[in-house]
Amino acid sequence: MNSMFEGCYSLIYLDLSKLNTSAVEGMNSMFSGCSSLESLDLSKLNTSSVIDMGFMFFGCYSLIYLDLSELNTSSVTNMNSMFSRCSSLKSLDLSKLNTSAVKNMNSMFSRCSSLKSLDLSELDTSSVIDMGYMFYECYSLISLDLSKLNTSFVKDMAYMLYNSSSLISLDLSKLDTSSVINMDSMFYNCSSLESLNLRELNTSSVTNMNSIFLNCSSLISLDLSKLDTSSVSYMNSMFYNCSSLKSLDLSELDTSSVTNMGNMFGKCRLLISLDLSNLNTLLVKYMQGMFYGCSSLKFIDFGKFDTSSVISMKKMFYGCSSLIFLDLRHFKFNKNLNFDDMFLKCNKTLLYCINNENIMNNDFLSYISEELINNNCSDICFSENKKIIVEKKECTLNCSDDDIYKYEYNIRCYENYLNETNNISIEYYEDIDSFYHLFQNNEMSKDPNFR
């Protein structure tokens, strides 16, 4: 009986009481697209032999009520998208639904956008492998108790709570995720969640965390200290638009397997500083838009950030308008690196430092004059409207008044300039670390000519 009434969008009433379905094994998409049906009496429907109920009520947009109490589902293994797009259902009693044999619950309640609550306490999920998209776009759900769900065999939780934008709280403490491999976009756009306790979440097998917290715009804090990410390959857009986060401790985050960090912190508008010094980025290929639109970000500690495998840094710092200083000396710039708009819409006074040896074979920063590159200078610091050479390894550059006027000087010239103008009295520094210290203490920014 697969697809038996599929697409009968004008059906208002259907009497199933005389149907002999005792031997039927397939009811996949049986009522799919019956968009005018407001009610359906299933009490006489014999489903004792049915194995497949995937998409059974899919797209029954007008269904207001559905009594499942007489539905025998003891043999059913597939409930994929069973109630998907039943957008008028305000409640659903699952207490009598036997799901002990069900393996696939992917998208089971997806886009049931009128459901405000759902009691899962009697739902047997002991055989379930796939819960991807299970509560996808359940916009009206305010709370959801997952504590009774047996998820010990579940491998896929991708998009599980995607766009459940009314969820205020979520208790994950009893959720067994030891077998889960995919958490792609799991909490995507859960925009009302103010907190999320991840301490009991076992993520040791997870390989994909792409967009897992994307658009969780009400999250004030996020404790990642117990999150095992040792197997994760994808962290692209992981915290994208977590716009209420003011800080993020990444010291325990294992990124040794990660290949994609594109847009990872994009639009985290309240983040002021980020310490990435403990991140292992050896395998990372994509860093495009990594800090895109982080407009409050002033400092990033990259430590010995390894970019030797990176092929894209496009728009990496796009719109980071508060950044003061970037120490990129440990960055490796591959010959075919895409660095389009890397610093676009940053402050014109942003000073960034690059190790000369890392850029010699790359078009990146090709606009730096030959004189600056070939002066035994190991480190180059500059911004859009000035260039500074930090003296190191006997790096020398003759400094004329004209050079100073054009803001093209080494740090010794700048020292002399400051002394002459009596704006700031500073010592002579010959390494970037000391120079960076000046910026952290906001000493150089006091000079109006330096802005």
N, C-alpha and C positions, 0 to 999 in steps of 0.2 A: 504493500500500500504506500510505498514511497511516492511522495509528490502527488498523492491522489487528488487533493483539492487545491493544489498549489496555484496561486495566482487568481483564485476565484474572489476577486476583490469586491464584488457586488453582493456576495452572500451575507445575509443578515441573520439567518437562522439555519441550523443544521441538526437533524435528529439522527443520532448514531445508535439508538437503542436496538435496532433490528439487525445491525451488522454482526456477522459471525466472524470474529477475528482471532479465534482460539489458536489457529496455526500460524498466524502472521508473525514474522520475525523482523520485518522492516517497516517503520513508520517515519522514516526520515523525510522531513519537509512536508508531511502529510497535510498540514493546514497553513503552510508557509504562504504569506502574502494575502491571507483572508482578512483584509484590512478593515472590513465593515462589520465583522463579527464582534458583538459586544459581550456575549456570553457563550459558553459551550459546556453542555452536560456530558461529562465523561464517565458517569457512574455505571453505565451498562457496557462500557467498552472493555472487552477482554484483552488485556495486554500481557498475559502470563508468559507468552512465548517471545515477546518482542525483545530484540537485542539492540536495535538502533532507533533512538529517538532524537537524533541530531536534527536541529532546525525545525523541530516538530511544530512549534507555534511562532516561528520566526516571522517578524513583520506583521503580527496581529495587533496593529496599532490601536484598535478600538476596544480591545478586551479590557473590561473593567474588573472582572472577577473570574477566577479560575479555581474550581474545587478539585484538588488532586488526591483527596482522601481515599477514593476507591480505585485509584490507578495503581495497578500491579507493575512495579518496575524492578522486580527481584532479579530478572535476567538481563536487564539493560546494561550495556558496557559503554555506550556513547550517548552523552547528553550535550554534545557540542552545540552551542548557540540555541539550545532548546527554547528558552524564553526571550531570546535576543530581540530587541526592538519592540517589545510589548510595552510601549511607552505610556499607556494609560493605566497599567496595573499599579495600584497604590499599595497593595499588600499581597502577600503570597505565603500561604501556610505550607511549609515543607515538612511538618512533623510526621506525616504518614508516608512520606516518600522514601521508598527503600532504594538506597543508592550504594549498597554494599559491593556490587560488582562493577560499578562505573569506573572507567579508567580516564575518560576524557570529559572534562568540565570546562574546556576552553570556551570563553564567551557566553557561558550559560545564562548569565543575567545582564549581559552587556546592553547598554542603552535602554535599560528599564528606568527611564528618567523620572518617573513619578514615584518610585519606591522610596519611602522615607525611612523605613526600617526593614530589617530582614533577620529573622531568627534562624541561626544556623546550628543551634545547639543539638538538634536531632539528625543533622545531615551526616551520614556516614561517608567519609572520604578516604577510608583506609586503603582503597585500591587505586585511588586517583594518581595519575602521572602528570597530567596537564591541567594547570589552572590559569594559563595565560588568558588575559582579557576577561577574566571571570566577572568582574564588577565594572568593566570598562564603561565610562561615561554614565555612571549612576549618579547623576548630578544632585539628586535630592536626598541621598543617604546622609544622615547626620552622624550616625554612629554605627559601628559594625563590630560585633564581638566574634573574634576569630579563635578564641581560646579553646573551643571544643573540636575544632577541625583537626583531624589526623592527616598531616601532610608529610609523613615520613618517606613516602615514595615519590612525591611531587618533584619533577625536574624543571618544569617551566612555570615561572610566575611573571613572565614579561607582560607589561601593560595591565597587570592584575587589578590595580585600583586607579588606572589612568582616568584623569578628569573627574574623579569623585570629589568635586570641588566644594561640597558642603560638609565634608567630614571634619569634625572639630578635634576629635581624638581617636587614637588607634592603639590598641594594646597588642604588641607583637611578642610579649613575653613567653607565650605558650606555643608560638608558631614554630614548628619543626621545619627548618629549611636546610637540613644537612645534606639532602640529595639535590637541591636546586642548583641548576647550571646557569639559567638565564633569568636575570632580574631587570632586563632592559625596560626602562620607563615605568617601573613598578609603582612609584608614587607620583608619577608625572601629573602636574597641575592639581595636586591635592592642596589647593591654595588657601584653605582655611585651617590647615594643621599648624598649630603653634609650637608643638613639640613632638618628638618622635624618639622613643627609647629603642636604640639598636643594640643594647648591651647583651641581650640574650639571643640575638639573631646569628645563627651559624651560617656563615657565607664561605666556608672553606672550599666548596666545590664550584662556586660561581665564577663564570668566565666573562659575563657581560653585565656591566652596570651603566651602560649608555643611558643618559638622561634619567637616571633613577630618581633624583630629587628635583628634576627640572620644574620650574614654576611653583615650587613650594614657597610661595612668596611671603607667607606669614611665619615661617620658621625663624625663631629668634636665636636658637642655638642648636647645635648638632654635635653629639659626642661620637667620634669615630674611633675612639681608643680601642674598642673591642671588636671592631669590624675587620674580619680576616679577608684581605683582598689579594692574597698571594697568588691566586690563580686568574685574577681578572685581567683581561686583555683590552677591554673597552671601557674608558672612563670619559668619553666625549660627552660634553654637555651635562656632566654629572651634577653640578651645582648651579646650572644656568638659571638666572633670574631668581635665585634665592635672595631676593632683594631686601630682606629684613635681617640677614646675617651680618653682624658687626665684626665677628671674629671667627676663625676656623683653625682648629689645632690639627695639623696634618702630620705631626711628629711620629705617629704610630702607623700611618698609612703605607702599606706595602705596595709599591708600584713596579716591582721587579719584572712583572709579566706584561705590563701595559704597553700597547702599541699606538693607541689613539687618545690624545688629551685635547683634541679640538674643542673649543668653546667651553672648556671645563669649568671656568669661573665666570663666564660671560654674564654681564649685567648684574653682578653682585655689587650693587651700587653703594652699599654702606660699608663694605670692607675697606679698612684704612691701611692695613699692612698684611702681608702674607709671608710666612716662613716656609720656603720650599726646600730648605737645605738638606732635608733627610729623604727627599724623593729620589728614587732610582729611575732615571729616564733613559737608560741605555738602549732600550728597544723601541722607544717612542718614535713614530714616523710623522705624526700629525700634531701640530701645535697651533693650527690656524685658529684665530679668534679666541685664544686661550683666556685672555683677560679683557675681552671685548666689552666696552662700555662700563668698565669698573671705574666710575668717575670720581670716587672718593679715595682710591688707592694711591698712597703716597710712596710706600716703600715695598719692595719685593726682595727678599733674601733668597738668591738662587743657589748659594753655596757653590758646589762644584757641579752644577747642572750639566748633564751630558746630552748634547744635542747632535752627536755624531751621526745618528740615524735619521734625523729629521729632514723631511723633504718639503714641508710646508709650514711657514710662519706667517702666512697671509693674515693681515689684520690682527696680528697677535696682541698688540697693545692699543688697538683702535679705540679712540675715545677715552683713554686713561688720562683725563685732563688735569688730574692732581699730582701725577707722578713728578717727582723732583729729580731723582737720580736712578739710573739703572746700571748695575755692574754686570756686564755681559762678557767679562774676560774669559770665562770658561766655555762660552758658546763656540761650537764648531759650525761653520757655515759651509754646507755642501755646495758643490759647484752648480748643481741644478736646483738649488733651493728656491722655492717660491716665497718671496718676501714682499709681495705687493701690498701696499698700504699698511705696512707693518706698524708705523708710528703715526698714521693719519689721525688727525683731530686730537693729538696730544698737545700739551702745553709747549709753546715754542722754546721755552727755557729749559725743557727737559734735557738733562745732561746724561748721555750714555757712554759707557766705556767699553772698548772692544780690544781684544788682544790682536795686535797686528799680524801675528803668524797665522791666525785663524781666518783671515780674510784675503790673503794674498792671491789666492786662486779663485776668487769669486767676484762677480760683478757688484756684490753688495757693497755699499759705501764707496763706489767707484768715483764719486764726486769729491772725495778727499784728495787734496793735491798731492802730486808726486813728492813734493818737498817734505810733507808731513810723514808720508809713509816710509820714505827712504832715509830717515834721520836717526837710525839705530833706536827708534822709539818702540819699546815693546808693547806699550799700552796707549791707546788713543781715546781721549775724551772729547766729546763735542756735542753741540746741540744745533738746532736748525739755523740759528742766527749767530753762532760763534763756534770756534774750535779751540780746544785746549789740549796741549800735550803735557802729560804728566811725566816729569823727568825720571828716567830709570835707565839703567845700563848705559850711562854716559850719553844719554839723549840730549842733543843740543839744537837750539834753533835761535838764530839771531833775531832780536826783537827791536823793531823800530817804533817810533811814535805812531807811525801810520798803521803798523800791525795792531797796536793797542787800540787805536781808534776803531779798527775793523773787528775787534774782538778775536783776533787770531794770534794767540800767544801761548807760551808755555807757562807753567805755574809760577816760575820765578819772575817772569815778566808781570804776571798778575799781582804778585806780591809787591813788586816795586810800584806798580800803578796804584795799589791800595794805599801804600805808605805815602805816596806823593799827594794823593787826594785826601788823606787823613780820614777816609771813611771807616776803615777797619784796620786794626793792627794785628797782623797774623804772622805766624812763624813760617819758615820755609819747609814745605813737605815735598818729599820726593817719591812717594808711593801713593797709589790710589786708595788704599785702606785708610790712610790718614786723611786723604782728601774727602773720602766718603763720610768720615767722621764729622767733617765740617758741615756737610749737607744735612746730616742727621740732626745736628744741633742748630741748623738753620742760620748759620753764621754768614755764609756767603750771600744768602738770599736777601740780606739786609741792604746790600748795595743796589741802589735803584738802577745803576748802569748794567748790572749783571742780569737783570730780568729780561 
